[in-house]
Structures are given as structure tokens and as C-alpha cells.
Amino acid sequence: MVRRRRVGMLLRQYRNAARLTAQQVADELDCSLSKVTRMETAKVPLQRRDVRDMLTMYGVTDEQRQEIVDLLGDDKSPRWWHAYNGLITLKYSNLIALEADAAQLRWYEPQVIPGLLQTESYARSTIRHTRLKAAPRDVETRVEVRMTRQKLLTKEKPVRLIAVLDEAALRRRIGDASLMRAQYERLVEAAELPNVELRVLTFDRPSACTTGPFTLIDFPDPADPTVVYVESAAGDQTVEKPNEVRRFGYVFDDLCANALGVDESVKFIQALIQDER
């Protein structure tokens, strides 16, 4: 997904440098305007022939062309989530792809424990409650995908996770005492990982944030700008406009500043474990 985004950005840059509009490109290639714009915004898979025709139109040099060819070549390799095509939504698949290429995730969660930190039982319960009409097989598929996503935190070069959890997310009863205790213990274990930082925003702490859950996804290469994944009942969305991404960054910084420190947060969760005994 990140490589596709990079190619899309390069195509847009080369088109602008050639002083061509997206409509002019669409007319020349005998395709729809939406196809051109969706290629540039990485909303559709890129076909080599289409990319080659665009590069020819833009008068791209051999060196520049090779950069895109290399990116397209890497993007052909199948990834683990491709096995779930048709079983999970395209938006969810794109999120997994972005996570897989990320260097850091900055995650705010006001409602439930973040998916990358959930136990299997907790995940199953939350999925059942949010997908009320889902068949049992679909629920289990989602649980399986969520558990596989968690390998991001323990792979050879793990992603860095900074998660701010609202106290409400911790106290919301997703299951019985045994389930909740196991989930709290999972959080404490995760906090011991050198790449995981957990902070709790308690009820008595001030915060100007009134938004729902969101994740800032940062990539190792500065050429790949940060994107924000926003979850809502109306449909998840990816925010990429720089000004909007910056606003989410400011909100996250404010949340971190007002949340408990790392050690205090772990102690807070450990107290919850004792409450469930």
C-alpha cells in the first residue's frame, strides 16, 4: 500500500511537471477521469501498462522510470492478508497494508482496547458486539486476522506503538471478570515490550479531545507522509491532507501531555487487575 501511494504521488508530480490536467490524461489514454485520480491517490491497484503509458506522456527520464518500475515490482509480492480477499473489506485490507509498512503507530482509543493489544476472547466479544449480523464464521475470520496483525509488535523489526487509552476504554465491560482480568494482564505484558508505550487518560485529567478513535501511521521513509486512520460507525476513512494530518498530530500530543505517565499507567492497569480478582 505504501509503495502504491509513493507511485501515485510520483505520477501526480510528473503530470503536474508536464502541465497536464487529469482530464487531459484521461482523454489521451481513453479512460475515465476517476481512474486517473484514483491511480494517483492509490485507491486502485496499478497496472503496469497504464503506468507506462502515463510516464511516456509525461516525458519521464529512464532513471525516474526505473524508480517506479522498482516500486511496482516490489508491490507484486503477495502479503499475508491477501489470503483474506473477499472476506475483509478493502478499507480494512488497506489499513493492514499501511500498518505492515509503518515505523510507528500513534493510537488513541476512547471506547475499547486497541485491536493490536486485545486478547483473543476480548477481540471475539468486541467483534460480536460491533458486527451484530455477522455469521459465526465471519466473526472467527476477523478474530484470526486481528490476532495475526498483532505480530507487528514482536517481529524482527517491530513497529513502535504509542497508545493513549481513555479510562472508559479500560472500564467498559466487554465480558466477565475472567475475560477482563486476562485483557488487563495482556496490556501489562505488552507495556514491557521496548517498542510499546501505553498511557491512560483518566477521567480526572483534562483533555480538549472529543473525537473518536484514530491512528497516526508514520513510515520510516520521509518521502512517505504520515496518514491518519479514523474509525466511525459511518465508515472508516484515511486522512492524507497535510493540514488535517497535522491537526490530528496536535490532538495526539495534547492527549499524551494530559495522560498519566508510562509507569503510572501500568500501575493503574495493575490496580484494575486486582479489582477483578
ChimeraX commands (.cxc) that place a marker at each C-alpha (Angstrom):
marker #1 position 0.00,0.00,0.00 radius 0.5
marker #1 position 2.81,2.42,0.86 radius 0.5
marker #1 position 4.61,1.64,-2.40 radius 0.5
marker #1 position 1.36,2.20,-4.30 radius 0.5
marker #1 position 0.95,5.56,-2.56 radius 0.5
marker #1 position 4.51,6.50,-3.49 radius 0.5
marker #1 position 3.90,5.64,-7.15 radius 0.5
marker #1 position 0.65,7.62,-7.10 radius 0.5
marker #1 position 2.41,10.68,-5.70 radius 0.5
marker #1 position 5.15,10.42,-8.31 radius 0.5
marker #1 position 2.61,10.11,-11.12 radius 0.5
marker #1 position 0.85,13.23,-9.89 radius 0.5
marker #1 position 4.16,15.12,-9.63 radius 0.5
marker #1 position 5.21,14.11,-13.14 radius 0.5
marker #1 position 1.78,15.05,-14.55 radius 0.5
marker #1 position 1.96,18.49,-12.92 radius 0.5
marker #1 position 5.52,18.96,-14.20 radius 0.5
marker #1 position 4.26,18.16,-17.72 radius 0.5
marker #1 position 1.49,20.80,-17.21 radius 0.5
marker #1 position -1.26,18.29,-17.95 radius 0.5
marker #1 position -4.62,18.05,-16.21 radius 0.5
marker #1 position -6.01,14.73,-15.05 radius 0.5
marker #1 position -8.78,15.17,-17.62 radius 0.5
marker #1 position -6.25,15.59,-20.44 radius 0.5
marker #1 position -4.51,12.39,-19.37 radius 0.5
marker #1 position -7.83,10.55,-19.22 radius 0.5
marker #1 position -8.74,11.76,-22.72 radius 0.5
marker #1 position -5.38,10.72,-24.15 radius 0.5
marker #1 position -5.49,7.27,-22.55 radius 0.5
marker #1 position -9.18,6.84,-23.38 radius 0.5
marker #1 position -10.16,6.15,-19.78 radius 0.5
marker #1 position -12.27,7.85,-17.12 radius 0.5
marker #1 position -11.12,10.83,-15.10 radius 0.5
marker #1 position -11.87,8.90,-11.92 radius 0.5
marker #1 position -9.41,6.17,-12.96 radius 0.5
marker #1 position -6.58,8.69,-13.28 radius 0.5
marker #1 position -7.35,10.35,-9.95 radius 0.5
marker #1 position -7.79,7.01,-8.17 radius 0.5
marker #1 position -4.42,5.84,-9.50 radius 0.5
marker #1 position -2.79,9.00,-8.19 radius 0.5
marker #1 position -4.42,8.58,-4.77 radius 0.5
marker #1 position -3.65,4.84,-4.54 radius 0.5
marker #1 position -7.33,3.92,-4.42 radius 0.5
marker #1 position -6.95,1.18,-7.07 radius 0.5
marker #1 position -4.22,-1.36,-7.93 radius 0.5
marker #1 position -1.77,-0.04,-10.51 radius 0.5
marker #1 position -1.48,-1.76,-13.87 radius 0.5
marker #1 position 1.96,-1.66,-15.46 radius 0.5
marker #1 position 0.60,-0.76,-18.90 radius 0.5
marker #1 position -1.33,2.23,-17.56 radius 0.5
marker #1 position 1.66,3.47,-15.60 radius 0.5
marker #1 position 3.96,3.03,-18.61 radius 0.5
marker #1 position 1.60,4.98,-20.87 radius 0.5
marker #1 position 1.40,7.81,-18.34 radius 0.5
marker #1 position 5.17,8.01,-17.96 radius 0.5
marker #1 position 5.55,8.21,-21.75 radius 0.5
marker #1 position 3.05,11.07,-21.86 radius 0.5
marker #1 position 4.93,12.94,-19.14 radius 0.5
marker #1 position 8.33,12.55,-20.81 radius 0.5
marker #1 position 9.81,10.85,-17.73 radius 0.5
marker #1 position 13.53,10.04,-17.90 radius 0.5
marker #1 position 14.83,6.47,-17.82 radius 0.5
marker #1 position 16.20,6.96,-14.29 radius 0.5
marker #1 position 12.85,8.23,-12.98 radius 0.5
marker #1 position 11.03,5.48,-14.82 radius 0.5
marker #1 position 13.25,2.83,-13.21 radius 0.5
marker #1 position 12.34,4.10,-9.73 radius 0.5
marker #1 position 8.67,3.48,-10.45 radius 0.5
marker #1 position 9.34,0.10,-12.08 radius 0.5
marker #1 position 11.22,-0.95,-8.94 radius 0.5
marker #1 position 8.33,0.14,-6.73 radius 0.5
marker #1 position 5.80,-1.71,-8.88 radius 0.5
marker #1 position 7.98,-4.82,-8.82 radius 0.5
marker #1 position 8.01,-4.87,-5.01 radius 0.5
marker #1 position 4.25,-4.30,-4.86 radius 0.5
marker #1 position 3.61,-7.56,-6.74 radius 0.5
marker #1 position 4.75,-9.72,-3.83 radius 0.5
marker #1 position 1.73,-11.27,-2.07 radius 0.5
marker #1 position 1.25,-10.36,1.60 radius 0.5
marker #1 position -0.42,-12.48,4.27 radius 0.5
marker #1 position -3.70,-10.55,4.27 radius 0.5
marker #1 position -4.23,-11.19,0.56 radius 0.5
marker #1 position -5.45,-14.65,1.59 radius 0.5
marker #1 position -8.48,-12.90,3.12 radius 0.5
marker #1 position -9.52,-11.04,-0.04 radius 0.5
marker #1 position -13.30,-11.10,-0.22 radius 0.5
marker #1 position -13.54,-11.92,3.47 radius 0.5
marker #1 position -12.50,-8.49,4.79 radius 0.5
marker #1 position -13.27,-5.07,3.35 radius 0.5
marker #1 position -10.89,-3.19,1.07 radius 0.5
marker #1 position -10.56,-0.41,3.66 radius 0.5
marker #1 position -9.57,-2.91,6.33 radius 0.5
marker #1 position -7.10,-4.55,3.95 radius 0.5
marker #1 position -5.56,-1.14,3.20 radius 0.5
marker #1 position -5.21,-0.43,6.93 radius 0.5
marker #1 position -3.36,-3.71,7.43 radius 0.5
marker #1 position -1.09,-2.86,4.49 radius 0.5
marker #1 position -0.30,0.56,5.95 radius 0.5
marker #1 position 0.41,-0.94,9.38 radius 0.5
marker #1 position 2.73,-3.52,7.84 radius 0.5
marker #1 position 4.93,-0.80,6.32 radius 0.5
marker #1 position 4.77,1.57,9.28 radius 0.5
marker #1 position 7.61,2.51,11.59 radius 0.5
marker #1 position 5.31,3.90,14.27 radius 0.5
marker #1 position 1.63,3.91,15.21 radius 0.5
marker #1 position 0.20,6.64,17.44 radius 0.5
marker #1 position -3.18,5.34,18.54 radius 0.5
marker #1 position -5.95,6.99,20.56 radius 0.5
marker #1 position -8.79,4.78,21.72 radius 0.5
marker #1 position -11.71,6.17,23.79 radius 0.5
marker #1 position -14.04,3.16,23.59 radius 0.5
marker #1 position -12.29,-0.23,23.63 radius 0.5
marker #1 position -8.79,-1.69,23.90 radius 0.5
marker #1 position -6.85,-1.20,20.62 radius 0.5
marker #1 position -7.01,-4.23,18.34 radius 0.5
marker #1 position -3.23,-4.78,18.41 radius 0.5
marker #1 position -3.43,-5.26,22.19 radius 0.5
marker #1 position -6.56,-7.36,22.54 radius 0.5
marker #1 position -6.71,-10.94,23.77 radius 0.5
marker #1 position -8.49,-13.40,21.52 radius 0.5
marker #1 position -11.52,-13.60,23.84 radius 0.5
marker #1 position -11.77,-9.82,24.12 radius 0.5
marker #1 position -11.46,-9.46,20.34 radius 0.5
marker #1 position -14.18,-12.04,19.74 radius 0.5
marker #1 position -16.54,-10.26,22.14 radius 0.5
marker #1 position -15.98,-6.80,20.65 radius 0.5
marker #1 position -16.41,-8.07,17.09 radius 0.5
marker #1 position -19.68,-9.77,18.01 radius 0.5
marker #1 position -20.96,-6.56,19.58 radius 0.5
marker #1 position -19.97,-4.34,16.64 radius 0.5
marker #1 position -20.99,-6.71,13.84 radius 0.5
marker #1 position -24.35,-7.83,15.16 radius 0.5
marker #1 position -25.49,-9.59,12.00 radius 0.5
marker #1 position -22.19,-11.30,11.20 radius 0.5
marker #1 position -22.20,-15.07,10.83 radius 0.5
marker #1 position -20.04,-17.01,13.35 radius 0.5
marker #1 position -17.58,-17.90,10.58 radius 0.5
marker #1 position -17.15,-14.20,9.69 radius 0.5
marker #1 position -16.54,-13.36,13.34 radius 0.5
marker #1 position -13.85,-16.03,13.60 radius 0.5
marker #1 position -12.21,-14.79,10.41 radius 0.5
marker #1 position -11.96,-11.30,11.86 radius 0.5
marker #1 position -10.56,-12.64,15.12 radius 0.5
marker #1 position -7.93,-14.58,13.17 radius 0.5
marker #1 position -6.95,-11.50,11.17 radius 0.5
marker #1 position -6.73,-9.36,14.30 radius 0.5
marker #1 position -4.51,-11.85,16.07 radius 0.5
marker #1 position -2.22,-12.06,13.03 radius 0.5
marker #1 position -1.96,-8.26,12.90 radius 0.5
marker #1 position -0.51,-8.31,16.41 radius 0.5
marker #1 position 2.71,-9.91,15.12 radius 0.5
marker #1 position 3.69,-6.36,14.14 radius 0.5
marker #1 position 4.69,-5.82,17.76 radius 0.5
marker #1 position 7.01,-8.81,18.05 radius 0.5
marker #1 position 8.50,-9.30,14.58 radius 0.5
marker #1 position 12.24,-8.87,13.96 radius 0.5
marker #1 position 11.87,-5.13,13.32 radius 0.5
marker #1 position 8.72,-4.37,15.29 radius 0.5
marker #1 position 6.55,-1.33,14.81 radius 0.5
marker #1 position 6.65,1.23,17.62 radius 0.5
marker #1 position 3.25,1.65,19.25 radius 0.5
marker #1 position 2.28,4.64,21.37 radius 0.5
marker #1 position -1.26,4.14,22.61 radius 0.5
marker #1 position -3.37,6.52,24.67 radius 0.5
marker #1 position -6.28,4.66,26.27 radius 0.5
marker #1 position -9.18,6.57,27.75 radius 0.5
marker #1 position -10.19,5.26,31.16 radius 0.5
marker #1 position -13.60,4.49,29.67 radius 0.5
marker #1 position -11.99,2.04,27.23 radius 0.5
marker #1 position -10.43,0.19,30.15 radius 0.5
marker #1 position -13.51,0.12,32.35 radius 0.5
marker #1 position -16.07,-0.80,29.68 radius 0.5
marker #1 position -17.29,-4.33,30.42 radius 0.5
marker #1 position -16.73,-6.45,27.32 radius 0.5
marker #1 position -17.05,-9.74,29.20 radius 0.5
marker #1 position -16.92,-11.34,32.64 radius 0.5
marker #1 position -14.27,-10.76,35.29 radius 0.5
marker #1 position -12.03,-13.53,33.95 radius 0.5
marker #1 position -12.04,-12.06,30.43 radius 0.5
marker #1 position -11.35,-8.53,31.67 radius 0.5
marker #1 position -8.57,-9.66,34.01 radius 0.5
marker #1 position -6.84,-11.53,31.18 radius 0.5
marker #1 position -7.13,-8.43,29.00 radius 0.5
marker #1 position -5.59,-6.17,31.63 radius 0.5
marker #1 position -2.76,-8.68,32.11 radius 0.5
marker #1 position -2.18,-8.64,28.35 radius 0.5
marker #1 position -1.80,-4.84,28.49 radius 0.5
marker #1 position 0.75,-5.06,31.29 radius 0.5
marker #1 position 2.72,-7.66,29.33 radius 0.5
marker #1 position 2.64,-5.52,26.20 radius 0.5
marker #1 position 3.86,-2.49,28.15 radius 0.5
marker #1 position 7.04,-4.43,28.95 radius 0.5
marker #1 position 7.98,-4.53,25.26 radius 0.5
marker #1 position 10.60,-1.87,24.42 radius 0.5
marker #1 position 8.58,-0.74,21.38 radius 0.5
marker #1 position 5.27,-0.28,23.21 radius 0.5
marker #1 position 4.29,2.78,25.22 radius 0.5
marker #1 position 0.91,2.83,26.97 radius 0.5
marker #1 position -0.66,5.89,28.56 radius 0.5
marker #1 position -4.01,6.10,30.35 radius 0.5
marker #1 position -6.13,9.24,30.11 radius 0.5
marker #1 position -8.05,9.10,33.38 radius 0.5
marker #1 position -11.41,10.73,34.00 radius 0.5
marker #1 position -9.85,13.40,36.20 radius 0.5
marker #1 position -7.39,14.51,33.53 radius 0.5
marker #1 position -8.33,17.46,31.26 radius 0.5
marker #1 position -8.47,16.98,27.51 radius 0.5
marker #1 position -9.81,19.02,24.62 radius 0.5
marker #1 position -10.26,15.87,22.54 radius 0.5
marker #1 position -13.85,14.99,21.63 radius 0.5
marker #1 position -13.04,12.83,18.63 radius 0.5
marker #1 position -13.48,9.09,18.21 radius 0.5
marker #1 position -10.65,6.60,17.80 radius 0.5
marker #1 position -7.85,7.39,15.37 radius 0.5
marker #1 position -4.37,6.19,14.48 radius 0.5
marker #1 position -1.49,8.25,13.11 radius 0.5
marker #1 position 0.58,5.97,10.88 radius 0.5
marker #1 position 4.20,7.06,10.46 radius 0.5
marker #1 position 6.57,5.50,7.92 radius 0.5
marker #1 position 10.36,5.06,8.01 radius 0.5
marker #1 position 10.98,6.98,4.78 radius 0.5
marker #1 position 10.37,10.78,4.97 radius 0.5
marker #1 position 9.12,10.57,1.38 radius 0.5
marker #1 position 6.06,8.72,2.69 radius 0.5
marker #1 position 3.96,11.25,4.63 radius 0.5
marker #1 position 2.02,10.30,7.74 radius 0.5
marker #1 position -1.59,9.25,7.24 radius 0.5
marker #1 position -4.43,9.02,9.77 radius 0.5
marker #1 position -6.89,6.16,10.01 radius 0.5
marker #1 position -10.18,7.28,11.55 radius 0.5
marker #1 position -12.80,4.80,12.73 radius 0.5
marker #1 position -16.52,5.58,12.89 radius 0.5
marker #1 position -19.89,3.86,12.61 radius 0.5
marker #1 position -20.46,5.74,9.34 radius 0.5
marker #1 position -17.41,4.10,7.79 radius 0.5
marker #1 position -13.67,4.24,8.37 radius 0.5
marker #1 position -11.58,6.68,6.38 radius 0.5
marker #1 position -7.96,7.51,5.67 radius 0.5
marker #1 position -6.92,11.15,6.08 radius 0.5
marker #1 position -3.95,12.26,4.00 radius 0.5
marker #1 position -4.22,16.05,3.56 radius 0.5
marker #1 position -1.19,17.56,5.37 radius 0.5
marker #1 position -3.16,20.21,7.26 radius 0.5
marker #1 position -5.67,17.67,8.55 radius 0.5
marker #1 position -2.93,15.19,9.48 radius 0.5
marker #1 position -1.15,17.93,11.44 radius 0.5
marker #1 position -4.32,18.68,13.39 radius 0.5
marker #1 position -4.59,15.05,14.45 radius 0.5
marker #1 position -0.93,15.21,15.47 radius 0.5
marker #1 position -1.62,18.22,17.70 radius 0.5
marker #1 position -4.58,16.42,19.29 radius 0.5
marker #1 position -2.48,13.34,19.97 radius 0.5
marker #1 position 0.29,15.41,21.54 radius 0.5
marker #1 position -2.30,17.03,23.81 radius 0.5
marker #1 position -3.66,13.61,24.80 radius 0.5
marker #1 position -0.17,12.37,25.69 radius 0.5
marker #1 position 0.57,15.50,27.70 radius 0.5
marker #1 position -2.59,15.09,29.78 radius 0.5
marker #1 position -2.45,11.31,30.23 radius 0.5
marker #1 position -0.70,9.51,33.06 radius 0.5
marker #1 position 2.99,8.75,32.62 radius 0.5
marker #1 position 4.05,5.31,31.40 radius 0.5
marker #1 position 4.82,3.89,34.86 radius 0.5
marker #1 position 1.69,5.43,36.38 radius 0.5
marker #1 position -0.40,3.99,33.56 radius 0.5
marker #1 position 0.89,0.47,34.19 radius 0.5
marker #1 position 0.14,0.82,37.90 radius 0.5
marker #1 position -3.37,1.99,37.04 radius 0.5
marker #1 position -3.96,-1.12,34.92 radius 0.5
marker #1 position -2.46,-3.36,37.60 radius 0.5
marker #1 position -5.00,-1.93,40.07 radius 0.5
marker #1 position -7.76,-2.92,37.65 radius 0.5
marker #1 position -6.42,-6.47,37.69 radius 0.5
marker #1 position -6.79,-6.55,41.46 radius 0.5
marker #1 position -10.36,-5.24,41.18 radius 0.5
marker #1 position -11.28,-8.26,39.03 radius 0.5
marker #1 position -9.99,-10.88,41.48 radius 0.5
marker link #1:1,2 radius 0.2
marker link #1:2,3 radius 0.2
marker link #1:3,4 radius 0.2
marker link #1:4,5 radius 0.2
marker link #1:5,6 radius 0.2
marker link #1:6,7 radius 0.2
marker link #1:7,8 radius 0.2
marker link #1:8,9 radius 0.2
marker link #1:9,10 radius 0.2
marker link #1:10,11 radius 0.2
marker link #1:11,12 radius 0.2
marker link #1:12,13 radius 0.2
marker link #1:13,14 radius 0.2
marker link #1:14,15 radius 0.2
marker link #1:15,16 radius 0.2
marker link #1:16,17 radius 0.2
marker link #1:17,18 radius 0.2
marker link #1:18,19 radius 0.2
marker link #1:19,20 radius 0.2
marker link #1:20,21 radius 0.2
marker link #1:21,22 radius 0.2
marker link #1:22,23 radius 0.2
marker link #1:23,24 radius 0.2
marker link #1:24,25 radius 0.2
marker link #1:25,26 radius 0.2
marker link #1:26,27 radius 0.2
marker link #1:27,28 radius 0.2
marker link #1:28,29 radius 0.2
marker link #1:29,30 radius 0.2
marker link #1:30,31 radius 0.2
marker link #1:31,32 radius 0.2
marker link #1:32,33 radius 0.2
marker link #1:33,34 radius 0.2
marker link #1:34,35 radius 0.2
marker link #1:35,36 radius 0.2
marker link #1:36,37 radius 0.2
marker link #1:37,38 radius 0.2
marker link #1:38,39 radius 0.2
marker link #1:39,40 radius 0.2
marker link #1:40,41 radius 0.2
marker link #1:41,42 radius 0.2
marker link #1:42,43 radius 0.2
marker link #1:43,44 radius 0.2
marker link #1:44,45 radius 0.2
marker link #1:45,46 radius 0.2
marker link #1:46,47 radius 0.2
marker link #1:47,48 radius 0.2
marker link #1:48,49 radius 0.2
marker link #1:49,50 radius 0.2
marker link #1:50,51 radius 0.2
marker link #1:51,52 radius 0.2
marker link #1:52,53 radius 0.2
marker link #1:53,54 radius 0.2
marker link #1:54,55 radius 0.2
marker link #1:55,56 radius 0.2
marker link #1:56,57 radius 0.2
marker link #1:57,58 radius 0.2
marker link #1:58,59 radius 0.2
marker link #1:59,60 radius 0.2
marker link #1:60,61 radius 0.2
marker link #1:61,62 radius 0.2
marker link #1:62,63 radius 0.2
marker link #1:63,64 radius 0.2
marker link #1:64,65 radius 0.2
marker link #1:65,66 radius 0.2
marker link #1:66,67 radius 0.2
marker link #1:67,68 radius 0.2
marker link #1:68,69 radius 0.2
marker link #1:69,70 radius 0.2
marker link #1:70,71 radius 0.2
marker link #1:71,72 radius 0.2
marker link #1:72,73 radius 0.2
marker link #1:73,74 radius 0.2
marker link #1:74,75 radius 0.2
marker link #1:75,76 radius 0.2
marker link #1:76,77 radius 0.2
marker link #1:77,78 radius 0.2
marker link #1:78,79 radius 0.2
marker link #1:79,80 radius 0.2
marker link #1:80,81 radius 0.2
marker link #1:81,82 radius 0.2
marker link #1:82,83 radius 0.2
marker link #1:83,84 radius 0.2
marker link #1:84,85 radius 0.2
marker link #1:85,86 radius 0.2
marker link #1:86,87 radius 0.2
marker link #1:87,88 radius 0.2
marker link #1:88,89 radius 0.2
marker link #1:89,90 radius 0.2
marker link #1:90,91 radius 0.2
marker link #1:91,92 radius 0.2
marker link #1:92,93 radius 0.2
marker link #1:93,94 radius 0.2
marker link #1:94,95 radius 0.2
marker link #1:95,96 radius 0.2
marker link #1:96,97 radius 0.2
marker link #1:97,98 radius 0.2
marker link #1:98,99 radius 0.2
marker link #1:99,100 radius 0.2
marker link #1:100,101 radius 0.2
marker link #1:101,102 radius 0.2
marker link #1:102,103 radius 0.2
marker link #1:103,104 radius 0.2
marker link #1:104,105 radius 0.2
marker link #1:105,106 radius 0.2
marker link #1:106,107 radius 0.2
marker link #1:107,108 radius 0.2
marker link #1:108,109 radius 0.2
marker link #1:109,110 radius 0.2
marker link #1:110,111 radius 0.2
marker link #1:111,112 radius 0.2
marker link #1:112,113 radius 0.2
marker link #1:113,114 radius 0.2
marker link #1:114,115 radius 0.2
marker link #1:115,116 radius 0.2
marker link #1:116,117 radius 0.2
marker link #1:117,118 radius 0.2
marker link #1:118,119 radius 0.2
marker link #1:119,120 radius 0.2
marker link #1:120,121 radius 0.2
marker link #1:121,122 radius 0.2
marker link #1:122,123 radius 0.2
marker link #1:123,124 radius 0.2
marker link #1:124,125 radius 0.2
marker link #1:125,126 radius 0.2
marker link #1:126,127 radius 0.2
marker link #1:127,128 radius 0.2
marker link #1:128,129 radius 0.2
marker link #1:129,130 radius 0.2
marker link #1:130,131 radius 0.2
marker link #1:131,132 radius 0.2
marker link #1:132,133 radius 0.2
marker link #1:133,134 radius 0.2
marker link #1:134,135 radius 0.2
marker link #1:135,136 radius 0.2
marker link #1:136,137 radius 0.2
marker link #1:137,138 radius 0.2
marker link #1:138,139 radius 0.2
marker link #1:139,140 radius 0.2
marker link #1:140,141 radius 0.2
marker link #1:141,142 radius 0.2
marker link #1:142,143 radius 0.2
marker link #1:143,144 radius 0.2
marker link #1:144,145 radius 0.2
marker link #1:145,146 radius 0.2
marker link #1:146,147 radius 0.2
marker link #1:147,148 radius 0.2
marker link #1:148,149 radius 0.2
marker link #1:149,150 radius 0.2
marker link #1:150,151 radius 0.2
marker link #1:151,152 radius 0.2
marker link #1:152,153 radius 0.2
marker link #1:153,154 radius 0.2
marker link #1:154,155 radius 0.2
marker link #1:155,156 radius 0.2
marker link #1:156,157 radius 0.2
marker link #1:157,158 radius 0.2
marker link #1:158,159 radius 0.2
marker link #1:159,160 radius 0.2
marker link #1:160,161 radius 0.2
marker link #1:161,162 radius 0.2
marker link #1:162,163 radius 0.2
marker link #1:163,164 radius 0.2
marker link #1:164,165 radius 0.2
marker link #1:165,166 radius 0.2
marker link #1:166,167 radius 0.2
marker link #1:167,168 radius 0.2
marker link #1:168,169 radius 0.2
marker link #1:169,170 radius 0.2
marker link #1:170,171 radius 0.2
marker link #1:171,172 radius 0.2
marker link #1:172,173 radius 0.2
marker link #1:173,174 radius 0.2
marker link #1:174,175 radius 0.2
marker link #1:175,176 radius 0.2
marker link #1:176,177 radius 0.2
marker link #1:177,178 radius 0.2
marker link #1:178,179 radius 0.2
marker link #1:179,180 radius 0.2
marker link #1:180,181 radius 0.2
marker link #1:181,182 radius 0.2
marker link #1:182,183 radius 0.2
marker link #1:183,184 radius 0.2
marker link #1:184,185 radius 0.2
marker link #1:185,186 radius 0.2
marker link #1:186,187 radius 0.2
marker link #1:187,188 radius 0.2
marker link #1:188,189 radius 0.2
marker link #1:189,190 radius 0.2
marker link #1:190,191 radius 0.2
marker link #1:191,192 radius 0.2
marker link #1:192,193 radius 0.2
marker link #1:193,194 radius 0.2
marker link #1:194,195 radius 0.2
marker link #1:195,196 radius 0.2
marker link #1:196,197 radius 0.2
marker link #1:197,198 radius 0.2
marker link #1:198,199 radius 0.2
marker link #1:199,200 radius 0.2
marker link #1:200,201 radius 0.2
marker link #1:201,202 radius 0.2
marker link #1:202,203 radius 0.2
marker link #1:203,204 radius 0.2
marker link #1:204,205 radius 0.2
marker link #1:205,206 radius 0.2
marker link #1:206,207 radius 0.2
marker link #1:207,208 radius 0.2
marker link #1:208,209 radius 0.2
marker link #1:209,210 radius 0.2
marker link #1:210,211 radius 0.2
marker link #1:211,212 radius 0.2
marker link #1:212,213 radius 0.2
marker link #1:213,214 radius 0.2
marker link #1:214,215 radius 0.2
marker link #1:215,216 radius 0.2
marker link #1:216,217 radius 0.2
marker link #1:217,218 radius 0.2
marker link #1:218,219 radius 0.2
marker link #1:219,220 radius 0.2
marker link #1:220,221 radius 0.2
marker link #1:221,222 radius 0.2
marker link #1:222,223 radius 0.2
marker link #1:223,224 radius 0.2
marker link #1:224,225 radius 0.2
marker link #1:225,226 radius 0.2
marker link #1:226,227 radius 0.2
marker link #1:227,228 radius 0.2
marker link #1:228,229 radius 0.2
marker link #1:229,230 radius 0.2
marker link #1:230,231 radius 0.2
marker link #1:231,232 radius 0.2
marker link #1:232,233 radius 0.2
marker link #1:233,234 radius 0.2
marker link #1:234,235 radius 0.2
marker link #1:235,236 radius 0.2
marker link #1:236,237 radius 0.2
marker link #1:237,238 radius 0.2
marker link #1:238,239 radius 0.2
marker link #1:239,240 radius 0.2
marker link #1:240,241 radius 0.2
marker link #1:241,242 radius 0.2
marker link #1:242,243 radius 0.2
marker link #1:243,244 radius 0.2
marker link #1:244,245 radius 0.2
marker link #1:245,246 radius 0.2
marker link #1:246,247 radius 0.2
marker link #1:247,248 radius 0.2
marker link #1:248,249 radius 0.2
marker link #1:249,250 radius 0.2
marker link #1:250,251 radius 0.2
marker link #1:251,252 radius 0.2
marker link #1:252,253 radius 0.2
marker link #1:253,254 radius 0.2
marker link #1:254,255 radius 0.2
marker link #1:255,256 radius 0.2
marker link #1:256,257 radius 0.2
marker link #1:257,258 radius 0.2
marker link #1:258,259 radius 0.2
marker link #1:259,260 radius 0.2
marker link #1:260,261 radius 0.2
marker link #1:261,262 radius 0.2
marker link #1:262,263 radius 0.2
marker link #1:263,264 radius 0.2
marker link #1:264,265 radius 0.2
marker link #1:265,266 radius 0.2
marker link #1:266,267 radius 0.2
marker link #1:267,268 radius 0.2
marker link #1:268,269 radius 0.2
marker link #1:269,270 radius 0.2
marker link #1:270,271 radius 0.2
marker link #1:271,272 radius 0.2
marker link #1:272,273 radius 0.2
marker link #1:273,274 radius 0.2
marker link #1:274,275 radius 0.2
marker link #1:275,276 radius 0.2
marker link #1:276,277 radius 0.2
view
